[in-house]
Amino acid sequence: MARKLAVIGAGLMGSGIAQVSAQAGWDVVLRDVTDAALRRGKDGIEASFAKFVAKGRLDSAVAEQALARITTTTDMDAAADADIVVEAVFEKVEIKQEIFRTLDGLVKDDAVLASNTSAIPITKIAAATRRPERVVGAHFFSPVPMMQLCELVRGYKTSDETLASARAFAEDIGKTCIVVNRDVAGFVTTRLISALVVEAAKLHESGVASAEDIDIACKLGFGHAMGPLATADLTGVDILLHATENIYTESQDEKFAPPESMRRMVDAGDIGRKSGQGFYKH
Ligand SMILES: NC(=O)c1ccc[n+]([C@@H]2O[C@H](COP(=O)([O-])OP(=O)(O)OC[C@H]3O[C@@H](n4cnc5c(N)ncnc54)[C@H](O)[C@@H]3O)[C@@H](O)[C@H]2O)c1
């Protein structure tokens, strides 16, 4: 299997993807726009490897070899000989399209171009290239070294071969994939959590049950690791509201219509853990 990966964006997700790929034996080039961003990314990877080594979960020699497989650069041309490129820059469609346009003029004909977008339609990103069949969504979860899931998303024109190559890559670096066969807003994961959070917020808003009891129901009744309202506080009520509104706008499906109380919480700044107050006090 091909072994050279280019990761565009050395933030939280890009550095995590670079880390697990290097550990799995891939040669990784990590590209960002500034040396400072690259330094932060590389420091984060080193710190994460150090933690795994300290806990006895990784051999220090293996960590060192993995680190040596990661090169950093501000030069996009370094992606030219990559077998697969994973883009993980800011969640802005214009920036992603610009990057895919540039990559299209640069990479090998058979390279796979993947985006780690959480919510932008893959089809929109792929349309910036002359090879939309080679573009696919590869939605990893944070923190990448800990989270097992990779949600693969088929754009309107993604080929079977591209999907298979993306799956082979994700599995090779230790992930388990699910396939989203149609490029719907929110893919599968965000649709599921949005529907659950919306219903939980409605039950809470109408006084049917307390936030604690709704979360306990999901944990003890369904074996969820965390209840939906605690999840909303952790992710950010604002982020989930925005994701849910997006899905509602596209699907016009009433089950994604966010309750008024959720909007007012966000208006008031009660967005969860990062503000100290959400469905819970933190
Ligand atoms: N944070 C999460 O939990 C999470 C989970 C799944 C998916 N995502 C998605 O992953 C992507 C990245 O998110 P993140 O949390 O890592 O963001 P981040 O802000 O931590 O990192 C983004 C990085 O992209 C860099 N960047 C911006 N423009 C660039 C360009 N033209 N070329 C190269 N690098 C560029 C920035 O300098 C920054 O280092 C987003 O699309 C996001 O929606 C995030």
The ligand as an SDF file (V2000), in Angstrom:
LIG
                    3D

 44 48  0  0  0  0  0  0  0  0999 V2000
  -11.7300   20.1330   16.3810 N   0  0  0  0  0  0  0  0  0  0  0  0
  -12.5140   19.0600   16.2230 C   0  0  0  0  0  0  0  0  0  0  0  0
  -13.0050   18.4500   17.1900 O   0  0  0  0  0  0  0  0  0  0  0  0
  -12.8200   18.5600   14.8300 C   0  0  0  0  0  0  0  0  0  0  0  0
  -13.3360   17.2560   14.6790 C   0  0  0  0  0  0  0  0  0  0  0  0
  -13.5720   16.7720   13.4030 C   0  0  0  0  0  0  0  0  0  0  0  0
  -13.3140   17.5720   12.2980 C   0  0  0  0  0  0  0  0  0  0  0  0
  -12.8340   18.8410   12.4590 N   0  0  0  0  0  0  0  0  0  0  0  0
  -12.5530   19.6360   11.2580 C   0  0  0  0  0  0  0  0  0  0  0  0
  -11.1520   19.5930   11.0090 O   0  0  0  0  0  0  0  0  0  0  0  0
  -10.7350   20.8170   10.4030 C   0  0  0  0  0  0  0  0  0  0  0  0
   -9.6210   21.4230   11.2320 C   0  0  0  0  0  0  0  0  0  0  0  0
  -10.0880   21.6550   12.5430 O   0  0  0  0  0  0  0  0  0  0  0  0
   -9.0720   21.9060   13.7540 P   0  0  0  0  0  0  0  0  0  0  0  0
   -9.8830   21.8060   14.9920 O   0  0  0  0  0  0  0  0  0  0  0  0
   -7.8600   21.0630   13.5920 O   0  0  0  0  0  0  0  0  0  0  0  0
   -8.6920   23.4430   13.4910 O   0  0  0  0  0  0  0  0  0  0  0  0
   -7.4400   24.2710   14.0590 P   0  0  0  0  0  0  0  0  0  0  0  0
   -7.8890   25.6800   14.1290 O   0  0  0  0  0  0  0  0  0  0  0  0
   -6.8640   23.6140   15.2760 O   0  0  0  0  0  0  0  0  0  0  0  0
   -6.3380   24.1270   12.8960 O   0  0  0  0  0  0  0  0  0  0  0  0
   -6.4910   24.6400   11.6020 C   0  0  0  0  0  0  0  0  0  0  0  0
   -5.0970   24.8390   11.0330 C   0  0  0  0  0  0  0  0  0  0  0  0
   -5.2070   25.1200    9.6420 O   0  0  0  0  0  0  0  0  0  0  0  0
   -4.1870   26.0510    9.3190 C   0  0  0  0  0  0  0  0  0  0  0  0
   -4.4640   26.6540    8.0260 N   0  0  0  0  0  0  0  0  0  0  0  0
   -5.3430   27.6320    7.7090 C   0  0  0  0  0  0  0  0  0  0  0  0
   -5.2750   27.8980    6.3860 N   0  0  0  0  0  0  0  0  0  0  0  0
   -4.3380   27.0570    5.8670 C   0  0  0  0  0  0  0  0  0  0  0  0
   -3.8180   26.8460    4.5580 C   0  0  0  0  0  0  0  0  0  0  0  0
   -4.2580   27.5650    3.5300 N   0  0  0  0  0  0  0  0  0  0  0  0
   -2.8690   25.9020    4.3990 N   0  0  0  0  0  0  0  0  0  0  0  0
   -2.4260   25.1700    5.4500 C   0  0  0  0  0  0  0  0  0  0  0  0
   -2.8810   25.3430    6.7060 N   0  0  0  0  0  0  0  0  0  0  0  0
   -3.8230   26.2670    6.9060 C   0  0  0  0  0  0  0  0  0  0  0  0
   -4.1860   27.0040   10.4910 C   0  0  0  0  0  0  0  0  0  0  0  0
   -2.9820   27.7700   10.5380 O   0  0  0  0  0  0  0  0  0  0  0  0
   -4.3330   26.0290   11.6590 C   0  0  0  0  0  0  0  0  0  0  0  0
   -3.0710   25.5950   12.1400 O   0  0  0  0  0  0  0  0  0  0  0  0
  -12.0030   21.6770   10.2700 C   0  0  0  0  0  0  0  0  0  0  0  0
  -12.5420   21.4830    8.9940 O   0  0  0  0  0  0  0  0  0  0  0  0
  -12.9090   21.1060   11.3420 C   0  0  0  0  0  0  0  0  0  0  0  0
  -14.2740   21.3280   11.0640 O   0  0  0  0  0  0  0  0  0  0  0  0
  -12.5590   19.3390   13.7010 C   0  0  0  0  0  0  0  0  0  0  0  0
  1  2  1  0
  2  3  2  0
  2  4  1  0
  4  5  1  0
  4 44  2  0
  5  6  2  0
  6  7  1  0
  7  8  2  0
  8  9  1  0
  8 44  1  0
  9 10  1  0
  9 42  1  0
 10 11  1  0
 11 12  1  0
 11 40  1  0
 12 13  1  0
 13 14  1  0
 14 15  2  0
 14 16  1  0
 14 17  1  0
 17 18  1  0
 18 19  2  0
 18 20  1  0
 18 21  1  0
 21 22  1  0
 22 23  1  0
 23 24  1  0
 23 38  1  0
 24 25  1  0
 25 26  1  0
 25 36  1  0
 26 27  1  0
 26 35  1  0
 27 28  2  0
 28 29  1  0
 29 30  1  0
 29 35  2  0
 30 31  1  0
 30 32  2  0
 32 33  1  0
 33 34  2  0
 34 35  1  0
 36 37  1  0
 36 38  1  0
 38 39  1  0
 40 41  1  0
 40 42  1  0
 42 43  1  0
M  CHG  2   8   1  16  -1
M  END
$$$$
